[in-house]
């Protein structure tokens, strides 16, 4: 047999679909799963009637050994309209925290099913109850409320128990109550969720999925009717898909007898019942020769979480093998290209197959869209089909499935800090040695295993449709894949007038997408070794990072050997332009402090936000960009390096960086640490205060180097002599002293004497508090230009001129010791 097929079947042994039964008949016992744990509780019930699916639940008295509660409150009614089961006619009510503890027969995957219905209760209106439900490791529900008294709700979760004891905690909000009608703790097959799946984009393997918990958001029997727990061997419920179809005119329902559905050799019959695979939605007959449209389903989701999307397929429409090939898209990106069910099924029709796709929070935004459509190749019949669709919410970095806080009170950071022990292993990227021989830079985006980043759950991202919110995230990589023609249109065919930046990598253009979104388009120069290397580094770094104060990557393009990255557009450009050189309206002291604080947060995240940490290596005011609201974001990660490992104190590397910002210790010893970034940031702080370049060879020799010159005045106790004249009289003295103190510490000669970025951040926030607590009267006025202030004060000796230019010859003479170093 073909080695590819052998590997496919090996994967299927641990994951592929199936289960017998139809929606009208009970499943055959041959495929019934016998769970090791099958704990079923009818909470608050004095007696337990037989459930519609034939299962027997324990009464409240029978389950009392499991429960630890401060009160014994039950509520019940003889009947209620609209409920699907007698399970919802009684409830256990808690006015204080309560815990169910269960002894498991063995660790492994388990379903948690929680049933809620606010039965009438004289002592408390349960429809107003607000409470949380947690396990020892995961938050299942946070501030949960069921405000419709006519509505019953089933919440289904699946998690991988690692211990033989399991606890379920109910915590009512203050002056509220918690309640529960039914609890199911049931073992699931070991392969119910595989440890690996496929990332939506860029394509690669996601691993570590077995360490997460999942909440069932959708389980759809596409093209079929409702399947109840009685007709599913794992007690699941499947809903019809009709309400989620975008256009019924594009879809046609097809079905066959469930008994003809087969499972591949080694495939499990428990992933989905035959009834799911026996019905499907296919492309409708468009009455044209070459139909070219997609069938679309739209599913609203929580924008703060990532999702595991499980797609079920079974070719029940073809009359012969090798006749059906089609594409599958999720949120406009290709999830499966040229799906060939004949090959995947081992050369059999009507054979079940499924595929798991991981969609990160930014790509999902607040909606997941699934589409099927024909390929553009002449490969057989023009058609496509989908049989089943499941969507599972994935727990975030702090182990929560609802909200931003973990069981231990830890909070999701802006970038989903990756030290979480429940992290999903990231997709890293490695460039092969022969990458130049290949057609595009996507050819060297090869997955490598790493454990340095966690599954992302950023709240950032635009709404469905524009896709302008697609970004690199902490684990799931880049977002939108642009065509070259799209970016040519966006930049007016690479109009020179649209260039907003130039570097060793190539040019950066201002572009506008077809939906009006402005973007910055970095087009790599294939002839530049520096550019190619920096592109590789940029992708490697941004595939790990996501933070409010780091510039986000929206997507990429790799057509025709191009290396193009598309970033969010920062409307107010580099921080430097607003301090000096561009004659822009001056920033107030408060604005400058807030910008420095934002940049410090971004750098602090770089140093601490991944397991190993990242050193930027090129911190300067031109790499701090400002958005339309003057929020600062650190950019340009082309020189970045992973920080030293646990048993290392530094990274030995060739010196790179920018003149004027270089850490002298790094230059002398060629040993890079995060304190090198701290030194560079100290120079940024002085630029902020003095409004002049880090190096200005046009000035007298003792004023050329900003750091040396400013520290001379600091030692004299006359810092006010070098302040940007536009700020004179607007800075609180204590705020100024704290700010200069922070800068001075950053510029310490030895790295061990410099503060961490976290300490720098604290000092800057304190300086801002001092400024806001007692701002000078002049700070309340609109800032004026330096010339206006000089005229107003009658000054004849303004501060050193703020010049933008620099003389390379003079710089080389003054810094001859840097000979042989590759600066930027």
N, C-alpha and C positions, 0 to 999 in steps of 0.2 A: 504493500500500500504506500502511496505517496507520503513522505515524511511530514508534509504540511497537514495532511488529513489526520495522520497519527497524532500530531500535537494538538489539533483541534479536538479530536475525540478525547484525548487525555484531559483537556480542560473541561469538556462536557461532562465527564464522569463526575466531576465535583459540582456541577452547576446546572445542568440542563433540565428543561421543563418537564412537568407533567403531572398527571393524576387522572384517574378515570372519572366517570360519572357524568351525568347530564343534569340540567337544571330541574328535571322532573323526577329523577330516580335517585335513590341513595347510592353512594359510591360503593363499588365492589370491594369486598374485604381484602382482595389480593393486593391492593395498593394502599390500604389504610395504614397510616402511621400510628404507632403505639407510643405515645409520649411517656418518658420516664417519670416526669412530673405532670400532674393534671389536677391542679388545685382550683376548684370552682366554688365560689362563695356567693350566696344570695343574701346580701347584707340586710340586716334588719328584719329578716323573714322568720316567722315562728315555724312555718312549715314550707317546704320547697316543692312546688308543683313540677310536673314534668315539663321541660322546655320544648319548644317546637322542634328543635333538632334532636330531641331524644336524650340529651345530656342531663345528668342529675347534679344539682348544686347543693352544697352544704348550707344548712340553716345558720342563723345567727348564733344559736347555742352551740352547734357543732363546731363552729369556727372560732369560738371564744378563746381557745388556747393560742391562737395566732395573734390575738389583739391585745395591745396595751393601751388603755385609754383612761382618762380621768373621770369620764362620765359614761353612762349607759343610756343613751337616747336613741330610740328607734322611731321611725315614721312609716306608716303604711296606709294604703287605701284598698278597698275591695276591687276596684276597677278604675280604669282611666282610658279615655278615648285617644286613639292615635298612637298608642304604644305598641311595639312589635312583639313584646314578650312579657310574661308575668314577672320577669326579673326586675322590671321597672316599677313594680307596685309597692316596693318597700325600700327603705334606705336606712343606713346607719348615719347618725348625725353627731358631729364633734364640735363642741364649743371651745375646746383646747386641743393642743397638739396630740395626735394619736399615731400609733405605729402598728402595722401588721408585720410580723416576722415569720418567715417560712424556712423550713429545712428542705433543701433541695436534694434530690436523689443523686444528682451529679451535676457538676458545672457544665456550661455550654450555652448554646443559643436558647432563649426562652421568649415566648410571647408574653406581653403584659396587656391585658384588655380591661379597660375600666369603663363601666357603664354608669351613666348619669341621667337622672330625670328628677326634677324638683317636685316630688310628691307634696301635696298639701300637708302642712304641719302647723298646728295652731301656735306653737311657741316661737316659731321663726319662719319667715318667708324664705324658703330655700332658693327661690329664683334670684334673691339678692345676695346670696352667699358668695364670698370671694375668698379663695384659698389656693394654696400651692400643694403640689404632689411631687415628692422626690424619692429617689432611692438613696443608698449610701454614696453613690458615685455620680448620678445623673439627675438633673432637673427635668421632670416630665411636663409639668404644668406650672405656670407661674401666674399668680393673681387671676386664676381661672374663675369665670363666672358664666352661669347658664341663665340668661335673663329672660328666656322665653318659656313660660310655664307649660306650654303645650309641646315642647320639643324634647326628645330624648337624644342622647349623644353617646356614641361609642368611640373611645380613644384607644387606638391600637399602637403598641410599641414593640420593638424587638431589640434585645440586647444580649451580649455574650457574657453570661455570669462566670466569674473567675473563682468564686468561693461557693461553699455548700450552704451558706446561709444568705438569705435575701430579705431585705426590709423595705417596706413601703410606708412613707411618712406623709401624713395629712396635716397641714398647718394652716388653720384659718387666720385670716387677717384680723387685726384688732377690732373688737366689737362685732365680729362676724362669725361665721360658722363654716364648717366643711361637711360634705356629705358624700356618700358613695352607695350606689345601688347594687353593683355586682363587680366582682373581681375574678379575673382568670389569670393564673400563672401556669403556663403550659409549655413543656419542652418543644423545641423546634428542631428540624433536621440540622445536622452540622453544616450543611452546604446552603442553608437558607440565604446567607449573605457570604459571598466569597471574600477573601482578604484582599483581592486585587480586582480592579476594573479598569476601564478605559476613560481617560480624561476627554472631555469634549474638545478642548483646544488649549494648547497645541496637543496633537495626538501623542499619547504616551501612557504609561502604566501608573495607576494610582495604587498604592499599597497601604497596609495598615488599617483597612476598613473594618476588620474584626474588632478593633479596639473602640469603635464608636457605638453609639446607640442610635436608633432610628424610630421615627414616627411616621406611620402610614398616612400620607396626605391624600393619595388617590389610588384606587385599584379598579380598573375599568375592564369590563368584558366587552371589547370593541365589536360592534355589530351584533351583540347578543343581549339577552335579558339578564335580570338580576340573578346572581348565584348566591344562595344563602349558605350559612355555616353548615347546614345539613348536607349540602351537596359539594362540599370541599373537604378533602381529606385532612386539611390542617385547620379546619374551623374558620376559614376566612370568608369575608363577604365581598362580592364583586358587583359593581354597579354598571348600568348601561352607560354608554359613552355619548349618547345623542346630544345632551345639553352642552357638551364641550366642543362639538363640531362647529367650525366657523361658518361653513357653507354646506348645507345638506345637498345642494344641487351638484356639488363636485364629488359626492360620495355615493357608493352603492353597497348595500349590505348583501353579503353572501354567506351561505352556511352549508354544512354537510352533516351527515350522521356522525356523532361523536366517536362511534366505534371504529371508524376508518382512520382516525388519528393515531399515528405511531410515535414512539419515542426512540431516539437513536441508541445504538448499543452503548451501554454504560451510562446512559442518561437517566436522571431521576424522574419518576412519575409524580413527584410531589411538588415541584416548583409551581405548576399551574394545572388545573383539571383539564381533561380532554374537552370539556364544554367550552373552555376559553379558546382553544385552538380550532374548534369546529365552526366558529363564526368569525367573520372578519368584515372590515370595510375596505373596499377597493376603489380605484378611480372609476367615476361614472362614465358612461358612454357619452362622449362629447360630440358625436356625429361629425367628426372631422378626421382627416387622414392621419395627421400627426398631433395628437393631443399633447399639450405642454402646460400642465398645471399641477399644483400640489393639493393634496387633501390635508386639511389643517385642523389640529385640536389645540385649544388654548386653556391653560390651567393656571389659575391665580395661586400664588405662593407667598410665603413670608420672605420679604426681601433680605432679611438678616441672616439667612442660612443657605448652606449648600444642599444639593439634592442628588440622590441616587435614582436615576431613571432606568427602569427595566422595561425593555421592549420585547414583546412576544410575537413570533412569526410562525406561520405554518402555511405552506403553499397548497391551498385547497382550490385554486382556480386554474392551474395549468393542466393541460392534457398530456404534456410530454416534458421530459427533463430538459434542462439547459435552455429554457425559453423565457424565463422571467428574471430580469435584472432591474433593480431600482435603487434610488437613493433615499436616505433618511436624514432629516435635518432637525436640529434642536436649536431654537432661538436664532434661526437663520444661518447656523453653522453646520457643516457637514458632519453628521454623527457616524453614518455608515455610507460608504461610496460603493456603488455597484454591488449591492447585496445579492449574492448568488446562493439561494437556498438549496438548489440542487447539489452543489458541491458540499455545503455545510452539513447537509443531511445524509451524506454518504451515498448519494445517487438514488434517493427515494422521494417521492412526492408525499404530501400530507404528513410530514414529519416535523415534530416540534423543535423549535430553536428559540433561544432568547439571548439578549445582549444587555449588559449593564453599562451605563454611561454616567460618569460623575460630572455634575454641572456646578461650578462654584457660585458663591453668592452673588458676585458681581455680574456674571453672565446671566444668571437666573433673573436678576432684578426682582420685580414683583410678579412675574408671569413666566411660565414655561410653555413654549410653543413647540409642538411636535408636528412635523410634516413628512409626508411620503410623496414621492414623485418619480417620474421616469428619468432614466439616464439620457444623455444626449447622443448616445452611440447606437448604431444600428445593430443591436445584439439580440433581437427577438421581439416578443410582444411588448407593446407599450402599455405598461400597467404597474401597479404597486399595491401592496396591501399591508394591513396591520391587524393583528388578532387580539392583542391584549396590551395594557399599559399600566404600569405601576410607578408611583412617584413616592419616594421616601425622603423625608427631611432628615438631615444628618446632624448629629450633635456638634456643637462648636468647640473651640479650644478649651473652654472651661467646663465642658461636659453638660451643657444646657441644650435642651430642645425647645425652650420657650423663655425668651428674655436673655439679658446680657450677663447674668450672674450665675456662678456655679454654686454647688452645694455648700462649699466652704466660704462663700462670700466673695470669691475672686471674680474680677470683672473682665469682660472681653476688652482688650485694648483696641486702639484704632487699627492696628495691623495684625490683630489676632496673634499675640505673642506666642512664639513657637515652643516654649519650654513645657507646654502641656504634655502630660504623660499620655494623653489620649490623642496624640497628634497623628495626622495622616502623613505618611512619607511623601515628600515632594518629588515632583519630576524635575530633575536637574538636566543640564544640557552640556554636551561635550562636543568639541569640534575635532573631527578626525584630521590626521596629518595631511591627507590628500584632498582636503575640502575644496581647494581651488580648482580641482579637476571636475568638480560636480556642478550641477546646473544652477543651484541656488543655495542661499544660506540655510534654508529649511532642511537641506539634506544633512546638515551636521547637528541638527537639534535632536540628538539621540538621547533617550531616557537613561539616566543613571540613578542608582538608588542613593538616597540621602535621607537623613533623619533630622535635618536641621530646620525644617519649617513645618508649621501646623496647618491644618485645614482652615482656610479662610472663611470668614463670615462677615465681611465688611458690609456696612450699610450703604456704602457709596454706590453710585451707578444711576444712570438715567432710567426712565421708564421704558416699557416695551416699545419697540418700533424703531427708535432712532439709533439704538445700539451705541450711542456716544458714551455710555457709561461702561463699556466693556474695557477691562483693564487687566494688567498683570496682577496676580494676587499671590498670597503667601504660599500657595501650593499649586494652584491650578493654572498658572501661567498666563499667556497672553489672551487677548480678547478677539476682536474682530479681525478677520483675514480680508484685507483689501485687495482689489484687483489693481493692476498697474494703471489701467485707464481711469479708474476712480480717482487715483491720486494725481494723475496728470490733469484731470479736470479740476480737481480741488486746488491745485497750485498754478492753474492757467498754463499748463504745459511747462512747468518748471521755470516760470517767469523770474528773471533775475531781480525784478522789482519786489518779488515776494520773499526774497532771502532775508531772514531775520537773525541769522547766526552762521558762523563759519568755524570749522574745527578740523583736526586731523582726520576725522571720519568723513568729512564732506560738508555739505551745506544743510542748513535748517530753513525750511520754507513755512510761511504762513499759508495754510490751506483752509478751504471751506467745503465741508461735505454737502451732499445733496439735500440734507435736511436742515442746512443752515448752521450746523455746528462748526465752530472754528477750531482748528487743530494745528499743532506744530509737527511738521513732517521732516524727519531726519533722514536724508538720503545718503547712504554710504558711498564712498568712492572706492570701487573695487581695486584700484591701483595703489591704494594707500594701506600699507601694512599696519600703521598705527590705527587707521580707521577700522580695519577688519578686526584687529585685536580688541579695540574698545567696543565694537558692536557685540562681540562674543561676551565680553565682561558685562556689558549693559544688560543683555538678555539673562545671563546667569544670575545677576544680582536682582533684577526686577522680578524674576520668577519666584523669588523668596519674599518679596517685600510688598507691603501695602500699608500706607499710613497717610493721615490727613496732611502731614507736612513733608511728604515726598511726592514729587511730580509723578503722575500716573501714566502708564503706557496703555494706550487705547487699542492698539493692534499693530499689524505688520503687513508687509507685502514681499513676496519672494519670486515674483515672475521675472523671467528673462535675466537671471543672474543678479537681480537687484537685491540690495540689502537696505530695506526701508523700515523705519520704525515710526509710529504715529503716536504722539503724546497729546495730553490735554493742553490746550493753549492757555498760556498765562498772560492775561491781557495787559498787565502793567509791567511786564518785562523784568529785567534784572534789577535787583535791589540797588546796585551801584548807580544806575541811571537816575535814581531818585535822590541820591546823596550828592553827586557831583557830575559834571561833564556834559549834561544834556539840557540844562536850563529848564528843568521841570519844576513845578510848584514844590517848595520845600516841605518835607515831612516834619510833623511836630515831634517833640521828644517822646511823647507817649506812643505815637505811631512807630517810631524807630525801636522803642523798647519791645513793643508787641511783635514786630518783625523779627527781632533778635531772639525773642522767646520762642516763636514758631520754628525758626531755624534750629534752635537748640533742641527743641522737642524732636525734630526730625533726626538730628544727629544722635541724640540719646537713644532713639529707637534703633538706629543703625547699629549702635554699639551693643545694645542689650536685647534687641527684639528677636534675634534668632539664637539658637543654642550656642553657636560659636561667636557670633558678632561679626560686623563688617566695618572696615575702616574705609572712609570715603577717599582720602588721599588727595583731594583737590578742593578743599573748602575755601571759597572766596566769594566776594559779593556778586560776581557775575554768575555764580552757580546757585544763588539764592533767588528764586523767581517769585513774583507777586501776582496773584490772581486779581480778578476785578474788584475784590473786596480787600485787597492788600494783605491777604493771608499768605504767609511765607511758605515756600516749598523748596526743599533741597533738590537739586537736579544734577545731571551729568555724572553717571556712575562708571564711566569708561576706564578710570584708573583704580577703581575700588578693589580691595583685597579682603579675603576672609581674615578675621582677627586670629591671633595665636590660639592654639588649642589649649586644653585644660592644663597640660604639663609644659607649656611653652610660655615664655615671657615676651617674645617678640617674633616678628616675621622678618627673615633676612631677605632683602630684595633690593634691586637697583633703585636708586633715588629718582623719583618722579614727582612732579607737582608744579606749582607756579611760583615764579620769583616773587619774593617779598612775603610769601605765606609759609615758606618751608621751615619746618621744625629743624633748628640747627643740630640737635642731637641726632635726628634721623639722618641728616646729611653727613655728619661726621662718622657715624657708626654703621649706617645703612641697615639699621634695625628699626622696623616699623611697628608702632603700637598705636592704640586708640588715642594716646596722649599727643600723637602727631596732629590729629584732627583738632584736638583741644588748642594746641598752639596756633594753628591756622585760624581758628575761630576767635582767638584773642586779637589777632590782626583785624578780623572783620569788625570786632567791637570798636576798635580804635578808628577804623574807617567811618563807622557809624557816628562816632562822636566828633571827629575832626573834619570829615567831608573832604578827604584827599586820598590819592592812591596809596597802596602799600609801598610802592617804589615810584619815585619821581626824580629821574636823573637830571631834570632841568633845574632843580633846586640846589642851593648850596650843599656842599658835601655832607655837613652834619645834619641835614634835613632830608636827605634822599630816602633813607629807610624809616618808614613811619613808626615801626615798633621801637627802634632805638631812640628816635627823636621824642616820641611821646613819653617814654619812660624817663628820659632826662628831665622833662618838665614835671613829671610826677614826683621824682626824687627831690625836686626843688620846691614842691608844694604849690605849684602854680599851673595846675592843669587847665584852669580857666583861660589861660593864654592861648591854648590850642583848640578850643572848642569852635565848632562851626559858628561863625558870627550870626547866622540866622537863628541860632538857638539861645543866644545870650539873653539872660534875664528870664528864660522860660523853664529852667531846670531847677527842681528842688535840690538844695545842697546835699542832703543826705542821700537822695537818689543818685546824684552824680558820684558821690564818694563810693557807694556800693557798686555802681557800674564800673568805675575805674579800678576798684579793688578786684573785681572779677576778671577784668582784662589783664591786670598785672599778674594774677595767679596763673592765668592761662599761658602767659609768656615766660614762665619760669624756665631757667636754663635747662634743668634736668626734668625729664618726664615724670619721675616719681614725685616731684614737688608740685606738679600741676593737678588741679581738681579733675574729677570725672565730669562728663557732660551733664550728668544728673545734678551734681553740685553747682555747676555753672548755671543750669536752668533755675535752680532754687534761688540763687543770688539775683538773677535777672528778674524773676517774679517778685522778689522782695523789693528791688529797685523800683519796679512799676507800682507796687503798693505804696511806697514812700512818696512817689510822684503824685499819685491819685489822692493820697490822704491830705497833702498840703501843697497844691500846685501854686507857683508864683503867679501873681496877677497877670504878668505878661504872657503866661502860658495859656490864658483864657482868650487872648487875642489871636487873630489870624496871623500866621507867620509871614514874614516879609523877606525879600531877597537880601543878600549880603550888602549890595550897593545901597539899597534903601535904608538899611539899618546903619551903615556907615554914615550916610548923609544925616540921618536923624540924630546920631550920637556925635557927629562932628569928628569922627575917627579918621585919622590919617595913616593908621598902621593896621590895616586889616590882617587877618590871619593869612597864612601861606595860601597862595593861589591853589585852587583845586583844578588840576589839569588832568586831562584824559590820556594825552599822548605819552610816549616814553621812547627814549633813544636806545636802540638795541646796542649800538657801539659803546655808549657810555655804560650801559648796564653790564656789558661783557667785561669792560675794564674794571668796574667796581667790584664785580663778582667773578673774578678770574678763577677763584677756587672752585667754581661750579663747572669747570671745563670737563667735557665728556659726559655731562649729565643731560638727559633728555627732558627738557622743561616743556611747559605748555604755554 
